């Protein structure tokens, strides 16, 4: 079920100085049905959860035009005048919420990508497979060592997934051979989450001049991405072609590809792209995510859902988001206190897109049982509030008919 929301239904968030990155993240969570439901229905007394629940309740209020986030930034002891990388903030907030909510309400499961890193020795054919959890996949769009560019997200993703040969100075040590040997390395998808997130690595590192120049290349984003279950390996999902001539990427080794598991975001602190921890430290993957996807599933389809844009240079600039309403497919631009409707079609070629989120289509992401459970959770919450007001001799209806209609629609929105 869903409800068509117009522009006035969305509330902006005020920028306290340099908190555009936080506003962008919060609006995306609010517009993501699974995440919003997970937060608002969480049975936790943790301060972070309570503050977010209160904020999301206020974002649903039709009368609000814009809200402040002082309570949240004070709780998290944020310096509101210091710009931070939004990807780093995303990691930190996810891990804080994961800790605050506990295992029963696991927000991490919506985003965590489980990949397998395979290393195969060319001498003894010994194969090592390592589980690698990602919150977002860091994708190259421009090589710092050659003229190679990836003008389409699919090209960048295939570059990440391609098999590479590590030899000479880049050779890997083999325990069986007791020496460094030529090794073939590749990543493949083991588990695909509901929200598939990619980070375009728009910052280069100029070690000689100690500068971090930003890459302003245009990148085209596909409106949808599809995966098929491998016929040879039930624990592998294979990317289906969404374009034509650029799909064939040569399997030649490039120096920077050894760091493709690292995320050179616009901050020196964030370097470990394969680490779930916001400080760049690996953490244990969520247990229920390590199990292989249902054997009955043969394909998964994702639709472009949110784009986080960054304007400006390294260590500064401004963030804003374009997010598609799940209810009716309309795109909205969330730019701090301003929310603008952009229609059903937007330009998918951008030189400022930084973090891109794809949402699994409804046929894949929410089963009938899960959807029914979500609706009964909302209904129970609604009835509990009514009984509580009756018990305390408080009026049940305190809003106008128009406001009640707006709130009723939102309470049933997926």
C-alpha positions in Angstrom: 0.0 0.0 0.0 1.1 3.6 -0.5 -0.1 7.1 -0.5 0.6 9.8 -3.0 2.2 12.8 -1.2 2.5 16.2 -2.7 5.2 18.8 -2.1 3.6 20.3 1.0 3.8 16.9 2.8 7.5 17.0 3.0 9.3 19.1 5.6 12.8 20.6 5.3 15.6 20.6 7.8 17.4 23.7 8.8 21.2 24.0 8.3 22.9 24.8 11.6 26.0 26.0 9.9 27.5 23.0 8.1 25.0 20.2 8.8 23.9 19.7 5.2 25.4 16.2 5.2 23.3 15.3 8.2 20.1 16.7 6.7 20.7 14.7 3.5 21.1 11.5 5.5 18.1 12.1 7.7 15.8 12.9 4.8 16.9 9.8 3.0 16.2 7.6 6.0 12.8 9.2 6.4 12.0 8.6 2.7 13.1 4.9 2.9 10.0 3.0 4.0 11.9 0.0 5.6 14.4 2.2 7.4 11.7 4.7 8.7 9.6 1.8 9.9 12.6 0.2 11.6 13.4 3.4 13.5 9.8 4.5 14.4 8.8 1.1 15.6 11.9 0.3 17.6 11.3 -0.6 21.2 14.4 1.1 22.6 15.0 3.6 25.3 18.3 4.7 23.8 18.5 8.4 23.5 19.5 8.3 19.8 16.5 6.2 18.9 14.1 8.4 20.8 15.5 11.6 19.2 15.1 10.1 15.7 11.6 8.9 16.5 10.6 12.4 17.6 12.2 14.0 14.6 10.5 11.6 12.2 7.1 12.2 13.9 7.6 15.9 13.4 8.6 15.4 9.7 5.2 13.7 9.2 3.4 16.8 10.6 1.8 18.6 7.6 1.9 22.0 9.4 5.7 22.1 9.8 7.7 23.9 7.1 11.2 23.2 8.4 12.7 21.7 11.5 15.9 22.1 13.5 18.2 19.2 14.4 19.8 20.7 17.5 18.7 17.9 19.8 20.4 15.3 17.6 23.6 17.2 17.0 23.9 18.0 20.8 23.4 14.4 21.6 26.1 13.3 19.1 28.4 16.2 20.2 28.7 17.3 16.6 30.6 20.5 15.7 27.8 22.0 13.5 30.3 24.4 11.9 32.6 21.7 10.6 31.9 20.0 7.3 32.1 16.2 7.4 32.0 13.6 4.7 28.5 12.3 4.3 29.7 8.7 3.7 31.6 8.7 7.0 28.5 10.1 8.7 26.4 7.4 7.1 28.7 4.7 8.5 28.9 6.2 12.0 25.1 6.7 12.3 24.4 3.2 11.0 26.7 1.6 13.6 25.4 3.8 16.4 21.8 2.9 15.6 22.7 -0.8 15.2 24.2 -0.7 18.7 21.3 1.3 20.2 18.5 -0.9 18.7 19.9 -4.3 19.4 19.6 -7.4 17.3 15.8 -7.6 17.2 15.5 -4.4 15.1 18.5 -4.5 12.9 18.9 -1.4 10.6 22.2 -2.7 9.3 20.5 -5.6 7.4 18.9 -3.1 5.0 22.2 -1.9 3.7 24.9 -4.5 4.3 26.3 -6.1 1.2 28.0 -9.4 1.7 30.7 -10.1 -0.9 33.2 -12.9 -1.3 36.8 -12.0 -2.1 38.5 -15.0 -3.9 42.3 -15.4 -4.1 43.5 -18.3 -6.3 47.2 -19.2 -6.5 48.3 -19.8 -10.1 50.9 -22.3 -9.0 49.2 -24.7 -6.6 45.6 -23.5 -7.5 44.9 -23.1 -3.7 41.7 -21.1 -3.3 40.9 -18.8 -0.4 37.5 -17.1 0.0 37.0 -14.3 2.5 33.7 -12.8 3.6 33.8 -9.0 3.0 30.9 -6.9 4.3 30.3 -3.5 2.7 27.8 -0.7 3.5 28.6 0.9 0.1 30.8 -0.2 -2.7 33.5 2.3 -3.6 33.7 2.7 -7.4 36.5 4.3 -9.4 35.4 6.8 -12.0 38.8 8.0 -13.0 42.2 6.4 -12.8 45.0 8.3 -11.1 47.6 6.4 -13.0 46.2 6.3 -16.6 43.7 8.0 -18.9 41.1 5.3 -18.2 37.7 6.7 -17.2 34.3 5.1 -16.4 31.6 7.3 -17.6 28.8 4.9 -16.7 28.1 3.4 -13.2 27.9 -0.1 -14.8 31.3 0.3 -16.2 32.7 1.2 -12.8 30.9 -1.7 -11.1 32.2 -4.2 -13.7 35.7 -2.8 -13.1 35.2 -3.5 -9.4 34.0 -7.1 -10.1 36.5 -8.1 -12.8 39.1 -10.7 -12.1 42.6 -9.4 -11.8 46.0 -10.9 -11.8 48.4 -9.8 -9.1 52.1 -10.5 -10.0 55.6 -9.1 -9.7 55.7 -6.4 -7.0 51.9 -6.9 -6.4 52.1 -10.7 -6.0 50.4 -12.3 -3.0 52.0 -14.7 -0.5 50.8 -18.3 -0.7 50.9 -20.4 2.5 51.1 -23.6 0.5 53.9 -22.5 -1.8 55.6 -20.6 1.0 56.4 -17.7 -1.4 54.8 -14.9 -3.3 53.1 -16.2 -6.4 51.0 -14.8 -9.2 47.4 -14.7 -7.8 44.0 -14.2 -9.4 41.7 -12.0 -7.3 38.0 -11.2 -7.8 35.0 -10.1 -5.8 31.4 -11.5 -6.2 28.1 -10.7 -4.6 27.0 -13.3 -2.0 24.1 -11.4 -0.5 22.2 -8.4 -1.9 20.5 -6.1 0.6 17.3 -4.1 0.1 19.2 -0.9 -0.4 22.2 -1.2 -2.7 24.6 1.7 -2.2 27.5 2.9 -4.4 30.1 5.5 -3.6 31.7 7.3 -6.6 35.3 8.0 -5.6 35.5 11.6 -6.7 38.7 12.5 -4.8 42.2 11.7 -5.9 45.3 11.8 -3.7 48.2 13.8 -5.0 50.9 12.6 -2.7 53.6 14.8 -4.2 51.8 18.1 -3.6 49.7 16.8 -0.6 46.5 17.8 -2.4 43.1 16.1 -2.8 41.8 17.2 -6.2 38.1 16.5 -6.9 37.1 14.6 -10.0 34.3 16.5 -11.8 33.7 13.9 -14.6 30.1 13.2 -15.7 28.8 9.8 -14.7 25.6 8.3 -16.1 23.4 6.4 -13.6 21.2 3.5 -14.9 17.6 3.8 -13.8 17.6 0.2 -12.8 20.1 -2.6 -12.0 19.4 -6.4 -12.3 21.2 -9.5 -11.0 20.7 -13.1 -11.9 21.6 -16.1 -9.6 24.7 -17.9 -11.0 23.9 -21.3 -12.4 27.3 -22.6 -11.4 27.4 -21.1 -7.8 24.2 -20.7 -5.8 26.1 -18.2 -3.5 26.8 -15.8 -6.4 24.7 -13.0 -7.9 25.8 -11.9 -11.4 25.2 -8.4 -12.7 23.0 -8.3 -15.8 24.0 -6.0 -18.7 22.0 -2.7 -18.7 24.0 -1.1 -21.6 25.8 -2.2 -24.8 29.2 -1.3 -26.0 30.9 -0.4 -22.7 30.2 -3.7 -21.0 33.4 -5.5 -22.1 36.1 -4.3 -19.7 39.6 -5.7 -20.4 41.0 -7.7 -17.5 44.3 -5.8 -17.3 45.8 -4.9 -13.9 46.0 -1.3 -13.0 48.0 -0.1 -9.9 45.1 1.5 -8.1 42.8 -1.5 -8.3 44.6 -3.1 -5.3 42.9 -0.4 -3.3 39.4 -0.8 -4.7 38.3 -2.2 -1.3 39.2 1.2 0.1 37.1 4.3 0.0 38.9 7.5 -0.7 36.1 9.8 0.3 36.4 13.5 0.9 38.1 12.9 4.3 41.4 11.5 5.3 39.8 9.5 8.1 37.8 7.2 5.8 40.0 4.8 3.9 38.5 1.3 4.5 35.7 0.8 2.1 35.2 -2.8 3.1 34.8 -1.9 6.8 31.4 -1.4 8.3 32.8 0.5 11.2 32.6 4.3 10.8 36.2 4.7 12.0 37.6 2.5 9.3 37.7 -0.7 11.4 36.2 -3.9 10.3 33.3 -5.3 12.4 31.7 -8.6 12.5 29.0 -9.1 9.8 25.4 -9.5 10.8 24.7 -13.1 11.3 21.4 -13.3 9.4 23.0 -11.7 6.4 25.7 -14.3 6.1 23.2 -17.0 5.1 22.8 -17.3 1.3 19.7 -15.8 -0.3 16.7 -17.9 -0.8 17.3 -20.7 -3.3 13.9 -19.9 -4.9 15.1 -16.4 -5.9 16.6 -16.4 -9.4 16.8 -12.7 -10.0 16.8 -9.4 -8.2 15.9 -6.0 -9.6 16.8 -2.6 -8.2 15.5 0.9 -9.1 17.4 4.1 -8.7 16.1 5.6 -5.4 18.4 8.3 -4.0 21.3 10.4 -5.2 23.5 12.3 -2.8 25.2 15.2 -4.5 28.3 17.1 -3.4 29.2 20.5 -4.7 32.5 22.1 -4.0 36.0 20.8 -3.1 37.6 18.4 -0.7 36.9 19.2 3.0 34.1 21.7 2.3 31.2 22.3 -0.2 27.6 21.5 0.2 25.4 18.3 0.2 21.9 17.8 -1.0 19.8 14.8 -2.1 17.4 13.9 -4.9 15.1 11.1 -3.6 12.3 9.3 -5.4 9.0 8.9 -3.5 8.1 5.2 -3.3 4.5 6.1 -3.3 4.2 7.5 -6.8 7.7 7.6 -8.3 8.0 11.4 -8.1 11.5 12.8 -7.5 12.1 15.5 -4.9 15.1 17.6 -4.2 15.9 17.9 -0.5 18.2 20.9 0.0 18.2 21.7 3.8 15.0 23.6 4.5 13.9 23.6 0.9 12.0 20.7 -0.7 11.2 20.9 -4.4 9.3 18.5 -6.6 11.2 17.5 -9.8 8.7 15.3 -11.5 8.9 11.7 -12.6 12.1 12.1 -14.8 15.4 13.6 -13.8 18.8 13.8 -15.5 20.7 10.6 -14.8 24.0 12.2 -16.0 25.8 14.1 -13.3 29.2 15.4 -12.3 28.2 16.0 -8.6 26.6 12.6 -7.8 28.6 11.1 -4.9 26.6 8.4 -3.2 23.9 6.5 -5.1 21.3 4.2 -3.6 19.2 1.6 -5.5 16.1 0.1 -3.8 15.0 -3.4 -4.4 11.7 -3.5 -6.2 8.6 -4.4 -4.2 8.3 -7.8 -5.7 11.7 -8.7 -4.3 12.0 -6.7 -1.2 8.9 -7.1 0.9 6.9 -10.3 1.0 3.2 -10.4 1.6 3.8 -11.6 5.2 6.3 -8.8 5.9 4.0 -6.2 4.4 1.1 -7.4 6.5 3.2 -7.4 9.7 4.3 -3.8 9.0 0.6 -2.7 8.6 -0.5 -4.4 11.8 2.4 -2.8 13.6 1.2 0.7 12.5 -2.4 -0.2 13.4 -1.4 -1.4 16.8 0.6 1.8 17.4 -2.3 3.9 16.3 -4.8 2.1 18.5 -2.5 2.1 21.5 -2.2 5.9 21.3 -6.0 6.2 21.2 -6.5 3.9 24.3 -3.8 5.8 26.2 -5.6 9.1 25.6 -8.9 7.6 26.6 -7.4 6.2 29.8 -6.0 9.7 30.7 -9.3 11.4 29.9 -7.7 13.3 27.0 -9.6 14.1 23.8 -8.9 11.6 21.0 -9.3 13.9 18.1 -7.2 17.1 18.5 -6.7 18.0 14.8 -8.7 19.4 11.9 -10.3 17.0 9.4 -7.7 17.9 6.8 -4.9 17.2 9.2 -6.4 13.9 10.3 -6.8 12.8 6.7 -3.1 13.6 6.1 -2.0 11.7 9.2 -4.2 8.8 8.3 -2.7 8.4 4.9 0.9 8.7 6.3 0.2 6.1 8.9 -0.5 3.5 6.2 2.2 4.6 3.8 4.8 2.0 2.8 
